Amino acid sequence: QYARLLSDQDLKKAREQFDYLAKANSMEPDLLLARALVNFRLDDRVQAKDLFEQLLFLKKHPNSAHYYLGELAAADNQIPAAIEHFRRVEGDSEYVPAVIRAFDLMIQQNQRFEGQQWLAEQRKLHPELAMRLYLIEADVLIKATKVDGVYDSDPKINPAAVKFDELSYLDAIKLRLGVMDSTAVTMCMENKLPIHVLNLWDVDALKKALFGEKVGTIVH
């Protein structure tokens, strides 16, 4: 974990220190992970790959190892290998990012249907993460409200309220406009999922949105 927090200017010194410590115990799992992460951040792909593969051999930190081996494979344009590594991440903090990367790469490989089936399996395995996994598969999130978009204040109370045609995720959170709770907006931002806010009572609003007409507010 220490290696994850190092600033870029510390990385080369950290690698020297970790390599020195490795002389005494080169196969200590936490030290192996720290060395692998430092080399990954220094873009030393060969050394990083070797260290992450050692972790898999030892059956230690497998989720971290598979995630970063996936990133290394993707960087080398070895897409099938990258997908395989990402799909083998089963938990920890790397799980959701790995699922996102795997599904994105599967779409790039024209494997959307297979990816959707795999996501369905993941939702069964991780029901507590079902909502986040649904967001990965979606193209847009429709939020139906009682007004025709997002305003800088309540238009029912303030006739001079200004409507936004578009908003960034960060502005939606920072300005506290009540689009959705900040956790939900952050999840959409992480998944690059636009939020389209429409009037629930306008029967044509959804149809207009689907046909690309300007309606409501888009948060992206």
C-alpha positions in Angstrom: 0.0 0.0 0.0 2.9 2.3 0.7 4.0 2.2 -3.0 0.5 3.4 -4.1 0.9 6.6 -2.1 4.4 7.6 -3.3 4.7 10.8 -5.4 6.3 10.5 -8.8 9.5 12.2 -7.5 9.9 9.5 -4.9 9.5 6.6 -7.2 13.1 6.0 -8.4 14.4 6.3 -4.8 11.7 4.0 -3.6 12.6 1.4 -6.3 16.2 1.5 -5.1 15.1 1.0 -1.5 12.7 -1.8 -2.3 15.3 -3.6 -4.5 17.8 -3.3 -1.6 15.3 -4.8 0.8 14.6 -7.6 -1.7 18.2 -8.8 -1.4 17.3 -10.1 2.0 13.9 -11.6 1.1 13.0 -11.3 -2.6 9.8 -13.4 -2.4 8.1 -11.5 0.5 4.6 -10.9 -1.0 4.0 -7.3 0.2 7.5 -6.3 -0.9 7.0 -8.0 -4.3 3.7 -6.0 -4.7 5.4 -2.7 -3.7 8.2 -3.3 -6.2 5.7 -4.3 -8.9 3.6 -1.2 -8.4 6.6 1.1 -8.4 7.9 -0.4 -11.6 4.5 -0.1 -13.2 4.3 3.6 -12.3 7.8 4.1 -13.7 6.6 2.4 -16.9 9.1 -0.4 -16.6 6.7 -2.9 -18.1 9.1 -5.8 -18.3 10.1 -5.7 -14.7 6.6 -4.9 -13.5 5.2 -7.9 -15.5 7.8 -10.2 -14.0 7.1 -9.2 -10.5 3.3 -9.4 -10.9 3.7 -12.9 -12.4 5.8 -13.9 -9.4 2.9 -12.9 -7.2 0.5 -15.1 -9.2 3.0 -18.0 -8.9 3.0 -17.5 -5.1 -0.8 -17.1 -5.1 -0.4 -13.8 -3.2 -2.3 -10.6 -4.0 -3.9 -12.2 -7.1 -6.4 -9.5 -7.7 -3.8 -6.8 -7.8 -1.6 -8.9 -10.0 -4.3 -9.8 -12.5 -5.5 -6.2 -12.6 -2.1 -4.7 -13.4 -1.1 -7.5 -15.8 -4.4 -6.6 -17.6 -3.3 -3.0 -17.8 0.2 -4.1 -19.1 -1.4 -6.4 -21.7 -3.7 -3.6 -22.9 -0.8 -1.2 -23.2 0.9 -3.7 -25.4 -2.3 -4.1 -27.5 -2.7 -7.7 -26.3 -6.4 -7.3 -25.9 -7.5 -11.0 -25.4 -4.9 -11.4 -22.7 -5.9 -8.1 -21.0 -9.6 -9.2 -21.0 -8.6 -12.6 -19.4 -6.6 -10.9 -16.7 -9.3 -8.4 -15.9 -12.0 -11.1 -15.8 -9.9 -13.0 -13.2 -10.0 -10.2 -10.7 -12.5 -11.5 -8.1 -12.5 -8.8 -5.3 -10.7 -6.1 -3.4 -10.5 -2.5 -4.6 -9.5 -3.6 -8.1 -12.7 -5.5 -8.8 -15.0 -2.8 -10.2 -12.3 -1.1 -12.2 -11.4 -4.5 -13.7 -15.0 -5.2 -14.6 -15.2 -1.8 -16.3 -12.0 -2.4 -18.3 -13.0 -5.9 -19.3 -16.4 -4.9 -20.5 -15.0 -1.9 -22.4 -12.4 -4.1 -24.1 -15.0 -6.7 -25.0 -17.1 -4.1 -26.7 -14.1 -3.0 -28.7 -13.7 -6.6 -29.7 -17.3 -6.8 -30.8 -18.1 -9.1 -27.9 -20.9 -7.1 -26.4 -23.4 -10.0 -26.0 -20.7 -12.1 -24.3 -19.8 -9.2 -22.1 -23.5 -8.7 -21.1 -23.8 -12.4 -20.2 -20.6 -12.1 -18.1 -21.9 -9.0 -16.3 -25.1 -10.9 -15.5 -23.0 -13.6 -13.9 -21.1 -11.0 -11.9 -24.3 -9.5 -10.6 -25.3 -12.9 -9.2 -21.9 -13.4 -7.6 -21.8 -9.8 -6.2 -25.4 -8.8 -5.5 -24.2 -6.0 -3.2 -22.6 -4.4 -6.3 -25.5 -5.0 -8.7 -26.3 -1.4 -9.2 -22.7 -0.5 -10.0 -22.5 -3.4 -12.5 -25.7 -2.3 -14.2 -24.2 1.2 -14.7 -21.2 -0.3 -16.5 -23.5 -1.9 -19.1 -25.7 1.2 -19.6 -25.3 3.9 -22.3 -27.2 6.6 -20.4 -29.1 7.0 -17.1 -32.5 8.6 -17.4 -33.6 10.6 -14.3 -37.3 11.5 -14.4 -38.3 14.5 -12.3 -41.2 16.9 -11.8 -39.5 19.7 -13.8 -38.0 19.8 -17.3 -34.3 19.6 -16.3 -31.9 20.9 -13.7 -32.2 24.5 -12.4 -30.0 26.7 -10.2 -32.9 26.9 -7.7 -36.4 25.4 -7.4 -38.3 26.8 -10.4 -41.6 26.3 -8.5 -40.5 28.7 -5.8 -38.3 31.0 -7.9 -39.7 32.1 -11.2 -36.3 33.5 -12.2 -34.6 30.1 -11.8 -32.1 29.4 -14.6 -32.2 26.0 -16.3 -29.0 24.2 -17.3 -28.9 22.5 -20.7 -25.6 20.8 -19.8 -23.6 20.3 -16.6 -20.4 18.5 -15.7 -20.5 15.8 -13.1 -18.3 17.9 -10.8 -20.5 21.0 -11.1 -23.6 18.9 -10.4 -21.9 17.7 -7.1 -20.3 21.0 -6.2 -23.3 23.2 -6.8 -25.6 20.8 -4.8 -28.3 21.1 -7.4 -30.2 18.0 -6.3 -29.7 16.1 -9.5 -29.0 12.9 -7.6 -27.1 12.2 -4.4 -23.4 12.8 -4.8 -22.5 9.0 -4.5 -24.8 8.2 -7.5 -23.3 11.1 -9.6 -19.8 9.9 -8.7 -20.6 6.4 -9.8 -21.9 7.7 -13.1 -18.8 9.8 -13.5 -16.5 6.8 -12.8 -18.4 4.8 -15.5 -18.5 7.7 -17.9 -22.3 7.3 -17.9 -24.3 10.5 -18.9 -27.3 11.4 -16.8 -30.3 12.8 -18.8 -32.7 14.6 -16.5 -36.2 14.8 -18.0 -39.8 15.8 -17.0 -41.7 12.8 -15.8 -45.0 14.3 -16.9 -43.9 15.2 -20.4 -45.0 12.2 -22.5 -42.8 13.3 -25.4 -39.6 14.0 -23.5 -38.2 10.5 -23.5 -39.0 10.1 -27.2 -37.2 13.3 -28.0 -34.2 12.3 -26.0 -34.0 9.0 -27.7 -34.1 10.7 -31.1 -31.3 13.1 -30.1 -33.5 16.2 -29.8 -32.5 18.9 -27.2 -34.6 18.3 -24.1 -34.0 18.4 -20.4 -30.5 18.6 -18.9 -27.5 16.4 -19.7 -24.9 15.8 -16.9 -21.7 14.4 -18.4 
